[in-house]
Amino acid sequence: MSENIDALVVSPLMNSREVAAYLKVSESTLSRWRSAQTGPPFLRLGGIARYRLDAIDGWLAGLEHDHAAEG
């Protein structure tokens, strides 16, 4: 039974203030990204936006540019 529990890893949920600080943007920028559907993926729980840390990191990875491939 402990094998199943050890295999279950849940990414922590962060609120808008925490994500804004993590990304070094304002909360209003994060809100604007949500409205435009251009920011990191989020969940609505009870009408409040929540973000999974692994989803934010995946979104950031997708924004990275490989400058060696461009040259």
N, C-alpha and C positions, 0 to 999 in steps of 0.2 A: 504494500500500500504506500509506503514512503516513496517508492520510485515514481508513482503518479504525481504525488505532491511536489517532489523535487523537479519534475519535468514542467510543471506549470509556472511560467514566469509571466507576470503581468506588468506591462509598462505603466509607470505612474501617470496619473492624470494631473494636468496642470491647469490653472485658471489663466485668464487673459493677462493679468498683472505679471504672473510668473513667466509666461511665454514672452511677453513684451520685454521684460528684463533679460531673458535668455537670448533673445534675438537682437537686443539693443535697439529697439524701435519703440515708438510710443504706443499706448493702448489704442489711440485713435487710428493709427496706421494699421494696426492689427484688425480693428473693426472694419476699416475701409477694405482691407484685403478679403475679409469674410464676405462682405457685401458684393465685391467684384469676383468672388470665387477664384482668387489668384494666390491666396496665402496657403499656409499649411492646413492639412485636413483637420477637421474638428468634429466633435460630437456635441449634441445639445441634450443636456440632462436637466430636466425641469426648467427648460427655457434658458439655461445658462451654458455658454460655450465652454467646453473642456477640450484639452488637447492631450494626446498621448505623446510622451517624450520620443518614443521610437518613430512615430509618424512625422514629428517635426524634423528629426535627424534625417529621415529618408527624403523628406521634401527638400531639405538643404542640400543633400547629396545630389539630387536631381538638378539643382541650380548651378552646380560647379562646372567650370569650363576647363577642358584640357587644352592648355595653351600650346603644348607640343604638337598636338594634332592640327592646330590652326596654322602653324608656321610652315 
